[in-house]
Amino acid sequence: MPADEIGITIPDSEIQAFKEFSRVDTNFLEKLADEIALKSPSIDPEGLIKSVVSVSDLPEGKVRSVLRLVCRLAFVQRRMEMEVSSFVGALTEDLSRRSTKEWTNEDREAWLARIPIFQKFLLPEGPIALGAKASDLLVEKPNIFLKTRIITDVRPVFDDPGKKIQCVIPSHTLVIRFIEAGDLNEFHVSMDIEDLRLMKDHLERAIEKERIIRSELNRFKIRTLPETGE
């Protein structure tokens, strides 16, 4: 099916966000779009929000409300491989099918008036679209790391009768949480102090390699994401 014929069904939970966007003053949206155009791409919407608020007089609440919606939609557009105009047209078509109780005539007119500004946020070479592309590339892997922790305890060694502790052995368990094919999984592996030292060495080497990569690319004015602030 051609991209411009793809239909979109907006989740009911998102309709309120569209209403809020459509009620935002157009002058505010224009100013915010201009501010965003000056920013570097970011895979973290919160980082983008903070970077805008820190250097402008725009109210954080409104900035957050608008950019959270726009960033979510930018990621959907990227996944659906649609041109901006086709994507916005599909969104508008779905909104037009809503009941007047859910999406009033006033909402419809307000949204139509703000479409040109909304499209500015999603410009292909803009920071939001590039951030969505970078984020998409990061998650296009079979397993996505979520978090990790190390549980440390001691195991007693008893004498043969089992009545007296002769010594104890420190024990470490590495717990890795990750997403595999959309499912949350957890991996446990036992480690001793030498394993921890080896892992520390590998982590430090990987961090240093990334530092060198970033430094070399920076010489050629090539951005690296996510930006670390270092």
Residue pairs with C-beta under 8 A, 6 or more apart in sequence:
3 80
3 81
3 82
3 83
3 86
4 82
4 83
4 86
4 89
6 80
6 82
6 86
6 90
7 90
7 93
7 94
8 76
8 80
8 87
8 90
8 91
8 93
8 94
9 94
10 18
10 91
10 94
10 95
14 69
14 72
15 98
15 102
15 103
17 65
17 68
17 69
18 69
18 95
18 103
18 107
18 111
19 103
19 107
20 65
20 69
21 65
21 66
21 69
21 111
21 114
21 118
22 107
22 110
22 111
22 114
23 110
24 62
24 65
24 66
24 114
26 113
26 114
26 117
28 58
28 62
29 66
29 114
29 117
29 118
30 117
31 56
31 58
32 52
32 58
32 63
32 66
32 67
33 117
33 120
33 121
35 52
35 55
35 56
35 58
36 48
36 52
36 67
36 121
36 126
36 127
36 128
37 120
37 123
37 126
37 127
39 48
39 51
39 52
39 127
40 127
40 223
40 227
41 127
41 128
41 130
41 131
41 134
41 223
41 225
42 48
42 51
42 127
42 131
42 225
42 226
42 227
43 131
43 134
43 135
43 138
43 225
43 226
44 131
44 226
45 67
45 68
45 71
45 131
47 226
47 227
48 67
48 71
48 127
48 128
48 131
49 60
49 63
49 64
49 67
49 68
52 58
52 63
52 67
53 60
53 63
67 128
70 118
70 121
70 122
70 128
71 128
71 131
71 132
73 87
73 91
73 122
74 121
74 122
74 128
74 129
74 131
74 132
75 132
75 135
75 136
76 87
77 84
77 87
77 122
77 129
77 132
78 129
78 132
78 133
78 136
79 136
80 87
82 90
84 119
84 122
84 123
84 124
85 119
87 122
88 115
88 118
88 119
88 122
92 111
92 112
92 115
95 103
95 107
95 108
95 111
96 103
96 108
120 126
121 128
122 128
122 129
123 129
131 225
134 225
134 226
142 180
142 181
143 178
143 179
143 180
144 178
144 179
144 180
145 176
145 177
145 178
146 177
146 178
146 179
146 184
147 177
148 174
148 175
148 176
148 177
149 175
150 172
150 173
150 174
150 175
150 191
150 196
151 172
151 173
151 175
152 170
152 171
152 172
152 173
153 170
153 171
154 168
154 169
154 170
154 171
155 168
155 169
155 171
156 165
156 167
156 168
157 165
157 166
157 167
157 168
157 169
158 164
158 165
158 166
159 166
170 192
170 193
171 190
171 192
172 190
172 191
172 192
172 193
172 195
172 196
173 188
173 189
173 190
173 191
174 188
174 189
174 190
174 191
174 199
175 186
175 187
175 188
176 186
176 187
176 189
177 184
177 185
177 186
177 187
178 184
178 185
178 186
178 187
179 185
191 199
211 230
213 224
214 224
214 228
214 230
217 223
217 224
218 224
